[in-house]
Amino acid sequence: MLENRKLSLSPGAIIGILGGGQLGRMSALAAARLGFRCHIFTPENNSPASHVAFKTTIANYEDQDALRSFANESDVITYEFENIPIETALFLEQLKPVYPSPSILAISQHRGSEKKFATDHGIKVAPYELVTNYTELERAITKLKTPSILKTCRFGYDGKGQEKLSDPNSAKKAWKNLATQDAILEQFVEFEKEISVIIARNNNGALEAYTPVENQHENHILAITLAPAKIEKATSKQALEIARTLAEALDLIGILAIEMFVLPNGQVVMNELAPRPHNSGHWSQDGAVTCQFEQFIRAISGQCLGSTKLVKTTKMVNLIGDAVNDWPKYLSTPNAKVHLYGKEETKAGRKMGHINFID
C-alpha cells in the first residue's frame, strides 16, 4: 500500500477521479477553483465529468495498463461513486495514494459490512439478518417479522436492488426478483424523518461536519433536501456524533455521507454510508461557506478544511427525468440557483440536475 500522510498538493497538481458522473463533474469544477486539474477515468464516452476535466481516459476499470498510465499522471486518486471494483482501487493504491482508502470503499460496498462496522462501534442500526438462500430468508422473516425490506448487499442505489415484504407470502416473489445469493433482510423502521450528515476529515485528523439535513424521497429517489433539518437539538447532536464516530473509526481521509432515520422518540438509526460527495449535500453549493465538493478536494489534497457553516436556509430540488426541461423557468426565479449535469440523454428516474432555492 502506497500512502502519504504528509501529502499536500499545490495548485497545478492532478487529481485522478474514478467515475465520470455528475459528482465527478462538480468535484472537478471545485478542484479547478483551487487551481487543481482533474483526470477522469471512466468507461463511458462523453461523460458529464469529462466536459469539465483536464483529461479523460476512457477504459474499463479492469484495464490495468490504462489504470497504470492514469496513476502515473495523477498525484492522488479518488472516486465519485462506490460501485467500482475493489480490485481496481487496490491496484491503484500500490501506485498512488487513494482516498478514501480502499478499505473504506470495501465496507461501503456491502450493506452487511456497513451495519456490522456501525454496530461494532456502538451505532444503532435497524435489526437485520444476512441471507444467502430462500431457506435463510424464511428463517430471517420468522425472526424479524414483516413488514421488512429485502435488499441486495451490493450495487443498490436510488431504490434499486430492494423489495418490501408486506407479509411472509411476498417473500418468494421478492427473492426471485432480486436474483442474488448475497442479500440482507432489514426490519422495517417506523421513522419520522430521513436525515443525513456529511462529514470531512483530512490527513491531519481535522474534522468538519455539515448541519444535519432532511431528505424527502419519491419512488425511492431523493427528491428534496431541506437544510437545516427541523429536528430537536438532542437529535442533531446525536446525528453529528454518529458521523464523527464513523469518520474517526474508519480513519477517513476525504468525505463521508451518512444516511439516518429519526425515530418518533428522537433517537437516530444509521441506514447507509457513502464515502464520496452525496446528493443530499448539493445544497451546500449555495447555502454553506464551503460546499461539499470543495471540502472533498481540500481533504484528499492535504489542505485545511473549510468552514461548513450554513449561511442560507436552502431547499435542494432534484431535476429528475423530464423535469430538467423546466430549467429556463428557474433561471428567471430570483432565489433559484440552477445546476445542470450535461447528460446527453434524458431518462425517467435519471438525475439530470438540481435547483437550490435559497432564503
KAHUSUL-V66946 format. One record per pair of residues at least 12 apart in sequence whose C-alpha atoms are under 7 Angstrom apart, sorted by the first residue. I is the first residue (numbers start at 1). J is the second residue. D is the distance in Angstrom with one decimal. If there is no record, write none. Layout:
# KAHUSUL-V66946
((I | J | D) (I | J | D))
This chain:
# KAHUSUL-V66946
((1 | 93 | 5.6) (1 | 94 | 5.0) (2 | 93 | 5.7) (2 | 94 | 5.2) (2 | 95 | 6.3) (2 | 96 | 5.9) (2 | 97 | 5.7) (3 | 97 | 4.9) (4 | 97 | 6.5) (5 | 203 | 5.7) (7 | 301 | 6.8) (7 | 302 | 5.4) (8 | 301 | 5.7) (8 | 302 | 4.3) (8 | 303 | 6.2) (9 | 301 | 5.3) (9 | 302 | 6.4) (11 | 34 | 6.7) (11 | 35 | 4.5) (11 | 36 | 5.1) (12 | 35 | 5.8) (12 | 36 | 5.0) (12 | 37 | 6.2) (13 | 36 | 5.3) (13 | 37 | 6.2) (13 | 75 | 6.4) (14 | 36 | 6.0) (14 | 37 | 4.8) (14 | 38 | 5.5) (14 | 39 | 6.7) (14 | 74 | 5.0) (14 | 75 | 5.4) (15 | 37 | 6.2) (15 | 38 | 4.8) (15 | 39 | 6.1) (15 | 74 | 5.6) (15 | 75 | 5.9) (15 | 76 | 5.3) (15 | 77 | 5.9) (16 | 38 | 5.7) (16 | 39 | 4.7) (16 | 40 | 6.0) (16 | 74 | 5.3) (16 | 76 | 6.1) (16 | 77 | 4.5) (16 | 78 | 6.2) (17 | 38 | 6.9) (17 | 39 | 6.1) (17 | 40 | 5.0) (17 | 41 | 6.1) (17 | 77 | 5.9) (17 | 78 | 5.0) (17 | 79 | 5.1) (17 | 80 | 6.7) (18 | 40 | 6.1) (18 | 41 | 4.9) (18 | 42 | 6.3) (18 | 78 | 6.2) (18 | 79 | 4.4) (18 | 80 | 6.2) (19 | 40 | 6.6) (19 | 41 | 5.8) (19 | 42 | 5.0) (19 | 79 | 6.2) (19 | 80 | 5.6) (19 | 81 | 6.7) (20 | 40 | 6.3) (20 | 41 | 6.9) (20 | 42 | 5.5) (20 | 47 | 5.3) (20 | 48 | 6.0) (20 | 49 | 4.7) (20 | 50 | 6.4) (21 | 47 | 6.3) (21 | 48 | 5.4) (21 | 49 | 5.6) (22 | 48 | 5.8) (22 | 49 | 6.2) (22 | 341 | 5.6) (23 | 80 | 5.7) (23 | 277 | 6.6) (24 | 49 | 5.3) (24 | 80 | 5.3) (25 | 48 | 5.9) (25 | 49 | 3.7) (25 | 52 | 6.5) (26 | 293 | 6.5) (27 | 293 | 5.0) (27 | 294 | 6.9) (28 | 52 | 6.8) (28 | 53 | 6.2) (29 | 52 | 6.8) (30 | 293 | 5.9) (30 | 294 | 5.0) (31 | 294 | 6.6) (31 | 297 | 6.1) (37 | 54 | 5.6) (38 | 53 | 5.4) (38 | 54 | 5.4) (38 | 55 | 6.7) (39 | 53 | 6.2) (39 | 54 | 5.9) (39 | 55 | 4.7) (39 | 56 | 5.5) (40 | 53 | 6.7) (40 | 55 | 6.3) (40 | 56 | 4.6) (40 | 57 | 6.1) (41 | 56 | 5.9) (41 | 57 | 4.8) (41 | 58 | 6.1) (42 | 57 | 6.4) (42 | 58 | 5.2) (42 | 59 | 6.0) (42 | 60 | 7.0) (43 | 58 | 5.0) (43 | 59 | 4.7) (43 | 60 | 5.0) (44 | 58 | 6.4) (45 | 58 | 6.8) (48 | 341 | 6.1) (48 | 342 | 5.4) (48 | 343 | 5.9) (61 | 88 | 6.3) (62 | 88 | 6.5) (71 | 92 | 6.6) (71 | 95 | 6.4) (71 | 96 | 6.3) (75 | 96 | 6.8) (76 | 96 | 6.0) (76 | 97 | 5.3) (76 | 98 | 6.2) (77 | 96 | 6.8) (77 | 97 | 6.2) (77 | 98 | 4.7) (77 | 99 | 6.4) (78 | 98 | 5.6) (78 | 99 | 5.2) (78 | 100 | 6.7) (80 | 276 | 5.9) (81 | 276 | 6.6) (82 | 105 | 6.4) (82 | 109 | 6.4) (83 | 109 | 6.6) (83 | 155 | 6.3) (86 | 102 | 6.8) (86 | 106 | 6.4) (89 | 102 | 5.7) (90 | 102 | 6.2) (99 | 253 | 5.8) (99 | 254 | 6.1) (99 | 300 | 6.0) (100 | 252 | 6.1) (100 | 253 | 5.2) (100 | 254 | 5.3) (100 | 275 | 6.7) (104 | 250 | 6.5) (105 | 275 | 7.0) (108 | 273 | 6.0) (108 | 274 | 6.3) (109 | 154 | 5.8) (110 | 153 | 5.0) (110 | 154 | 5.2) (111 | 153 | 4.8) (111 | 154 | 6.8) (112 | 130 | 6.9) (112 | 153 | 6.4) (112 | 184 | 6.9) (123 | 242 | 6.8) (124 | 269 | 5.2) (124 | 270 | 6.2) (125 | 269 | 5.0) (125 | 270 | 5.1) (125 | 271 | 6.5) (126 | 186 | 6.3) (126 | 187 | 6.1) (126 | 189 | 6.6) (126 | 269 | 6.7) (127 | 186 | 5.9) (127 | 187 | 5.5) (128 | 184 | 6.7) (128 | 185 | 5.4) (128 | 186 | 4.4) (128 | 187 | 6.1) (129 | 184 | 5.7) (129 | 185 | 5.3) (129 | 186 | 6.7) (130 | 183 | 6.0) (130 | 184 | 4.4) (130 | 185 | 6.4) (131 | 182 | 6.4) (131 | 183 | 5.2) (131 | 184 | 5.7) (132 | 181 | 4.4) (132 | 182 | 5.1) (132 | 183 | 6.2) (133 | 181 | 5.9) (134 | 175 | 6.9) (140 | 185 | 7.0) (141 | 168 | 6.9) (144 | 187 | 5.8) (146 | 165 | 6.3) (146 | 166 | 5.9) (146 | 167 | 5.4) (146 | 168 | 6.7) (147 | 165 | 5.5) (147 | 166 | 4.6) (147 | 167 | 6.1) (147 | 187 | 7.0) (147 | 188 | 5.7) (148 | 164 | 6.0) (148 | 165 | 5.2) (148 | 166 | 6.8) (148 | 185 | 6.8) (148 | 186 | 5.6) (148 | 187 | 4.6) (148 | 188 | 4.5) (149 | 162 | 6.8) (149 | 163 | 5.8) (149 | 164 | 4.5) (149 | 165 | 5.9) (149 | 185 | 5.7) (149 | 186 | 5.1) (149 | 187 | 6.5) (149 | 188 | 6.2) (150 | 162 | 5.5) (150 | 163 | 5.2) (150 | 164 | 6.2) (150 | 183 | 7.0) (150 | 184 | 5.8) (150 | 185 | 4.5) (150 | 186 | 6.4) (151 | 163 | 6.4) (151 | 183 | 5.6) (151 | 184 | 5.3) (151 | 185 | 6.4) (152 | 178 | 6.9) (152 | 180 | 6.9) (152 | 182 | 6.2) (152 | 183 | 4.3) (152 | 184 | 6.3) (153 | 182 | 5.8) (153 | 183 | 4.9) (153 | 184 | 6.1) (158 | 220 | 5.6) (158 | 221 | 4.8) (159 | 220 | 4.6) (159 | 221 | 6.4) (161 | 178 | 6.3) (190 | 263 | 6.7) (191 | 261 | 6.0) (191 | 262 | 5.5) (191 | 263 | 4.4) (191 | 264 | 6.1) (192 | 262 | 5.7) (192 | 263 | 5.6) (192 | 264 | 5.7) (193 | 214 | 6.8) (193 | 261 | 6.0) (193 | 262 | 5.2) (194 | 214 | 5.8) (194 | 215 | 5.4) (194 | 260 | 5.9) (194 | 261 | 4.7) (194 | 262 | 6.2) (195 | 212 | 6.4) (195 | 213 | 5.4) (195 | 214 | 4.4) (195 | 215 | 5.5) (195 | 259 | 6.0) (195 | 260 | 5.3) (195 | 261 | 6.1) (196 | 212 | 5.6) (196 | 213 | 5.6) (196 | 214 | 6.7) (196 | 257 | 6.8) (196 | 258 | 5.4) (196 | 259 | 4.4) (196 | 260 | 5.7) (197 | 210 | 6.3) (197 | 211 | 6.6) (197 | 212 | 4.9) (197 | 213 | 6.7) (197 | 240 | 6.8) (197 | 243 | 6.7) (197 | 257 | 5.8) (197 | 258 | 5.4) (197 | 259 | 6.8) (198 | 210 | 5.6) (198 | 256 | 5.6) (198 | 257 | 4.4) (198 | 258 | 6.4) (198 | 281 | 6.9) (199 | 243 | 6.5) (199 | 255 | 5.7) (199 | 256 | 5.4) (199 | 257 | 6.5) (200 | 254 | 5.7) (200 | 255 | 4.3) (200 | 256 | 6.3) (200 | 295 | 6.9) (200 | 296 | 6.9) (200 | 299 | 6.8) (201 | 252 | 6.0) (201 | 253 | 5.3) (201 | 254 | 5.7) (201 | 255 | 6.5) (201 | 299 | 6.1) (202 | 253 | 5.0) (202 | 254 | 6.2) (202 | 299 | 4.4) (202 | 300 | 6.7) (202 | 302 | 6.3) (203 | 253 | 5.8) (203 | 302 | 6.0) (208 | 305 | 6.9) (208 | 308 | 6.6) (209 | 308 | 6.5) (210 | 308 | 5.3) (211 | 228 | 6.2) (212 | 228 | 6.1) (212 | 229 | 5.8) (212 | 236 | 6.4) (213 | 225 | 6.5) (213 | 226 | 5.6) (213 | 227 | 4.8) (213 | 228 | 4.9) (213 | 229 | 4.3) (214 | 226 | 5.1) (214 | 227 | 6.7) (214 | 229 | 4.6) (215 | 280 | 7.0) (223 | 317 | 5.9) (223 | 318 | 5.3) (224 | 315 | 6.9) (224 | 316 | 5.5) (224 | 317 | 4.7) (224 | 318 | 6.4) (225 | 280 | 5.9) (225 | 315 | 5.8) (225 | 316 | 5.0) (225 | 317 | 6.7) (226 | 314 | 6.2) (226 | 315 | 4.8) (226 | 316 | 6.5) (227 | 313 | 5.8) (227 | 314 | 5.2) (227 | 315 | 6.3) (228 | 313 | 6.6) (235 | 266 | 5.7) (235 | 267 | 6.3) (235 | 268 | 6.9) (238 | 268 | 6.9) (239 | 268 | 6.5) (243 | 258 | 6.7) (253 | 299 | 6.3) (253 | 300 | 6.2) (254 | 296 | 5.6) (254 | 299 | 4.9) (254 | 300 | 5.2) (255 | 275 | 5.8) (255 | 276 | 5.5) (255 | 277 | 6.5) (255 | 296 | 5.5) (256 | 274 | 5.7) (256 | 275 | 4.3) (256 | 276 | 5.7) (257 | 273 | 5.7) (257 | 274 | 5.1) (257 | 275 | 6.2) (257 | 276 | 6.9) (257 | 278 | 6.3) (258 | 272 | 5.9) (258 | 273 | 4.7) (258 | 274 | 6.6) (259 | 271 | 5.3) (259 | 272 | 5.2) (259 | 273 | 6.4) (277 | 292 | 6.4) (277 | 293 | 6.5) (282 | 316 | 6.9) (283 | 314 | 6.1) (283 | 315 | 6.8) (283 | 316 | 5.4) (283 | 356 | 6.0) (286 | 356 | 6.8) (287 | 310 | 5.9) (287 | 311 | 5.6) (287 | 312 | 4.7) (287 | 313 | 6.4) (287 | 314 | 5.8) (287 | 358 | 6.9) (288 | 308 | 5.9) (288 | 309 | 5.6) (288 | 310 | 4.4) (288 | 311 | 5.3) (288 | 312 | 6.8) (289 | 307 | 5.8) (289 | 308 | 5.9) (289 | 309 | 5.7) (289 | 310 | 6.6) (289 | 311 | 6.5) (290 | 306 | 5.6) (290 | 307 | 5.7) (290 | 308 | 5.6) (312 | 358 | 6.1) (312 | 359 | 5.9) (313 | 358 | 5.9) (313 | 359 | 5.4) (314 | 356 | 6.4) (314 | 357 | 5.6) (314 | 358 | 4.6) (314 | 359 | 6.4) (315 | 356 | 5.7) (315 | 357 | 5.1) (315 | 358 | 6.5) (316 | 354 | 6.8) (316 | 355 | 5.7) (316 | 356 | 4.5) (316 | 357 | 6.3) (317 | 354 | 5.5) (317 | 355 | 5.2) (317 | 356 | 6.5) (318 | 351 | 6.8) (318 | 353 | 6.1) (318 | 354 | 4.3) (318 | 355 | 6.4) (319 | 351 | 6.0) (319 | 352 | 5.6) (319 | 353 | 5.0) (319 | 354 | 5.0) (320 | 349 | 5.7) (320 | 350 | 5.4) (320 | 351 | 4.6) (320 | 352 | 5.7) (321 | 346 | 5.6) (321 | 347 | 5.1) (321 | 348 | 4.5) (321 | 349 | 5.4) (321 | 350 | 5.2) (321 | 351 | 6.4) (321 | 352 | 6.5) (322 | 346 | 6.6) (324 | 352 | 6.1) (324 | 353 | 6.7) (335 | 357 | 5.5) (335 | 358 | 5.5) (335 | 359 | 6.9) (336 | 355 | 6.3) (336 | 356 | 5.6) (336 | 357 | 4.5) (336 | 358 | 6.6) (337 | 355 | 5.6) (337 | 356 | 5.1) (337 | 357 | 6.4) (338 | 354 | 6.4) (338 | 355 | 4.8) (338 | 356 | 6.7) (339 | 353 | 5.5) (339 | 354 | 5.3) (339 | 355 | 6.1) (340 | 352 | 6.4) (340 | 353 | 4.2) (340 | 354 | 6.5) (341 | 353 | 5.3))
